Amino acid sequence: METVFYERDKLLVFRITEEIDDYSVQKIRRKADYEIERYMPKRVVFDFDSVTFMDSAGIGLIIGRYKFVKMLGGNLELTNLTSSIKRIFEMSGILKLIPVTDSITK
Amino acid sequence: MEFENEMKLEFISKSANEAFARISVAAFASQLDPTIEELADIKTAVSEAVTNCIIHGYDKRQGIVKIFARLKENEIILEISDKGKGIENIDMAKEPLYTTKPNLERSGMGFTIMESFMDKVDVESVVGLGTKVTMSKKIKNKIENDDDEEEFSMITNE
């Protein structure tokens, strides 16, 4: 996972580059929480452009980060969802809560 | 001509093996010429079933996860099993969003995803003995090019 922080907008972007399952999610979660605490962003975007696989572990990952970011007063968004990733998120109902954006820098 | 093939896979219940399991099954299933989407569905369902064996079946203990895969005509049939602690209430376990481990950020969507990505999912479980998930999926684009096979598929699909 690659992390970019835009100081001016207090925007933190996580570009996930690994397959998301129960194994990989533990590392992603630790890294994301560390960076969120470090930068205290107003806006956090998870970019799924390079994610070739995701199972239900991704749902827990995003719900968990959503709660954490909200608690710290920020907002969380998702971008570049492939059709199969979108399907999994839709099944869980979290897209009613978490917005999907077309572009990171609006 | 009926196409048939079988394979078995056994591995230790480490979550590092989840990718190995779904990629192996996908490689085997590719003999049926599935679309990329069908293959992704199978990989996701396998990942969910194997995760259940590791996280719930064996919990923190170590055990063996078994996968038995069969290809029959244009269908893949998968049996994924553990000899772990078993499921007390299968109906409840299948409920969307139901999880016994919310503290680990488990979403409780495993069975829902298996059921929506595969054609059929059947769960057998005995508390203290283990759980076996049997699921199957018909690959739709297999019988396209061959005229004889197309007739055959029309008969079998009524």
Interface residues (C-beta under 8 A of the other chain):
Chain A: E19 D21 D22 Y23 V25 R29 F53 M54 D55 S56 A57 I59 G60 L61 I63 G64 S83 S84 I88 M91 S92
Chain B: S15 A16 E18 A19 R22 E37 A40 D41 K43 T44 S47 E48 T51 I54 I55 P96 L97 L104 E105 R106 S107 M109 G110 T112 I113 S116
